[in-house]
Amino acid sequence: MADPTFDIVSKVDKMEADNALHQAQKEIAQRYDFKNVGAEVDWSGEKLLLKASSEDRVKAVLEVLEAKFIKRGISLRSLDTGEPYPSGKEYRIDVSLKNGISSEDAKKVSKIIRDEGPKTVKSQIQGDELRVTSKSRDDLQATMALLKGSDLDIDLQFVNFR
């Protein structure tokens, strides 16, 4: 029988993100402080585009969007938020969703597992995810707890635990 394994991934559910976006759009349309400031949130390809008439208002739109993402169970670590920039008469912020683990982040996670995890645990980078194996399920669960407690700037999910 094969050794117990699990995969570490970093993915955002596109439907949940879409639902959070629609909830944010609804709140922005109804709130009094967003009247007549041209506040909008929309998909722009694979990114979210936030618009408003002033820098403060576009930051407030970002706060509303982040609150909706938190309510829908999407970590803010999976958002890559840009700085407000002027575009004509309005200010904009580009927000992209991080999907997959970059090779640098995968190396950081592997190093944490190697240095601080149980000695029987091995990790292997497979594209944009990591496969973690061990003889003991308890060691794998200890590794999950270690990674949940570590301060990484990416949102990790643990899938395919066998």
C-alpha positions as CSV (number, residue, x, y, z in Angstrom):
1,M,0.0,0.0,0.0
2,A,1.2,3.5,-0.8
3,D,2.2,6.0,1.8
4,P,-0.3,8.6,3.0
5,T,-0.2,11.9,1.0
6,F,-1.9,15.2,0.6
7,D,-1.6,18.1,-1.8
8,I,-1.1,21.7,-1.0
9,V,-2.8,24.1,-3.5
10,S,-3.8,27.7,-3.6
11,K,-7.0,28.2,-5.6
12,V,-9.9,30.7,-5.5
13,D,-13.4,29.4,-6.3
14,K,-14.4,31.6,-9.2
15,M,-18.1,31.3,-8.4
16,E,-17.6,32.4,-4.8
17,A,-15.5,35.4,-6.1
18,D,-18.3,36.2,-8.5
19,N,-20.9,36.1,-5.8
20,A,-18.8,38.4,-3.6
21,L,-18.4,40.8,-6.5
22,H,-22.2,40.9,-7.0
23,Q,-22.8,41.5,-3.3
24,A,-20.3,44.3,-3.3
25,Q,-21.9,45.8,-6.4
26,K,-25.3,45.7,-4.7
27,E,-24.1,47.4,-1.5
28,I,-22.2,50.1,-3.5
29,A,-25.4,50.8,-5.5
30,Q,-27.4,51.2,-2.2
31,R,-25.1,53.1,0.1
32,Y,-25.6,56.8,0.4
33,D,-21.9,57.7,0.6
34,F,-21.3,56.2,-2.8
35,K,-24.0,58.2,-4.5
36,N,-22.7,60.5,-7.4
37,V,-19.1,59.4,-7.0
38,G,-19.1,56.9,-9.9
39,A,-18.2,54.0,-7.7
40,E,-18.1,50.7,-9.6
41,V,-16.6,47.2,-9.3
42,D,-16.4,45.0,-12.4
43,W,-14.5,42.1,-13.9
44,S,-11.9,43.3,-16.4
45,G,-10.7,40.1,-18.0
46,E,-9.2,38.0,-15.1
47,K,-8.9,41.0,-12.9
48,L,-11.3,43.1,-10.8
49,L,-11.4,46.8,-11.7
50,L,-12.5,49.3,-8.9
51,K,-13.4,52.8,-10.0
52,A,-14.5,56.0,-8.1
53,S,-14.1,59.8,-8.4
54,S,-11.6,60.2,-5.6
55,E,-8.8,58.1,-4.1
56,D,-10.6,57.9,-0.7
57,R,-13.8,56.6,-2.3
58,V,-12.0,54.0,-4.4
59,K,-10.3,52.8,-1.2
60,A,-13.7,52.6,0.5
61,V,-14.9,50.5,-2.5
62,L,-12.0,48.2,-1.9
63,E,-12.9,47.8,1.8
64,V,-16.5,46.8,0.8
65,L,-15.2,44.3,-1.7
66,E,-12.7,42.8,0.9
67,A,-15.5,42.5,3.5
68,K,-17.7,40.6,0.9
69,F,-14.7,38.3,0.1
70,I,-14.3,37.5,3.8
71,K,-18.0,36.8,4.2
72,R,-17.8,34.3,1.3
73,G,-14.9,32.5,2.9
74,I,-12.2,33.7,0.5
75,S,-8.9,34.7,2.2
76,L,-7.6,38.2,1.5
77,R,-4.2,36.5,1.0
78,S,-5.5,35.3,-2.4
79,L,-6.1,38.9,-3.5
80,D,-3.3,40.9,-5.2
81,T,-4.3,44.5,-4.7
82,G,-2.6,47.3,-6.6
83,E,-2.3,51.0,-5.6
84,P,-4.9,53.6,-6.5
85,Y,-4.0,55.4,-9.7
86,P,-5.7,58.3,-11.6
87,S,-7.2,57.6,-14.9
88,G,-8.9,60.6,-16.5
89,K,-11.3,62.1,-14.0
90,E,-11.5,58.9,-11.8
91,Y,-9.2,56.8,-9.7
92,R,-8.8,53.0,-10.2
93,I,-7.5,50.0,-8.4
94,D,-6.6,46.7,-10.1
95,V,-7.3,43.6,-8.0
96,S,-6.2,40.2,-9.3
97,L,-6.9,36.8,-7.8
98,K,-3.9,34.5,-7.1
99,N,-4.3,31.0,-8.3
100,G,-1.6,28.4,-8.0
101,I,1.6,28.5,-5.9
102,S,4.5,30.3,-7.6
103,S,7.8,28.4,-7.7
104,E,9.3,30.8,-5.1
105,D,6.4,30.3,-2.7
106,A,6.6,26.5,-3.3
107,K,10.3,26.6,-2.3
108,K,9.5,28.5,0.8
109,V,6.8,26.0,1.8
110,S,9.2,23.1,1.1
111,K,11.9,24.7,3.2
112,I,9.5,25.1,6.1
113,I,8.4,21.5,5.9
114,R,12.1,20.4,5.7
115,D,13.4,22.5,8.5
116,E,10.5,22.6,11.0
117,G,8.3,19.6,10.1
118,P,8.6,16.0,11.2
119,K,11.6,14.2,9.8
120,T,9.6,11.5,8.0
121,V,7.7,14.1,5.9
122,K,8.9,14.7,2.3
123,S,7.5,17.4,-0.1
124,Q,7.7,17.5,-3.9
125,I,6.9,20.4,-6.1
126,Q,4.5,19.4,-9.0
127,G,3.7,22.4,-11.2
128,D,1.7,24.9,-9.1
129,E,1.0,22.6,-6.2
130,L,3.0,20.5,-3.7
131,R,2.7,16.8,-2.9
132,V,3.5,15.9,0.7
133,T,4.2,12.3,1.7
134,S,5.0,10.4,4.9
135,K,4.7,7.0,6.5
136,S,2.5,8.4,9.3
137,R,-0.8,10.2,9.0
138,D,-0.1,11.9,12.3
139,D,3.1,13.5,10.8
140,L,1.0,14.8,7.9
141,Q,-1.5,16.3,10.2
142,A,1.3,17.9,12.2
143,T,2.7,19.3,9.0
144,M,-0.8,20.8,8.1
145,A,-0.9,22.4,11.5
146,L,2.6,23.8,11.1
147,L,1.7,25.4,7.7
148,K,-1.6,26.8,9.0
149,G,0.4,28.5,11.8
150,S,3.2,29.8,9.6
151,D,3.1,33.4,8.3
152,L,3.0,33.0,4.5
153,D,1.6,35.6,2.1
154,I,-0.4,33.0,0.2
155,D,-3.6,31.2,1.0
156,L,-3.1,27.4,1.3
157,Q,-5.6,24.6,1.0
158,F,-5.0,21.0,1.7
159,V,-6.7,18.5,-0.6
160,N,-6.5,14.8,-1.6
161,F,-5.6,13.6,1.9
162,R,-5.2,9.8,1.5
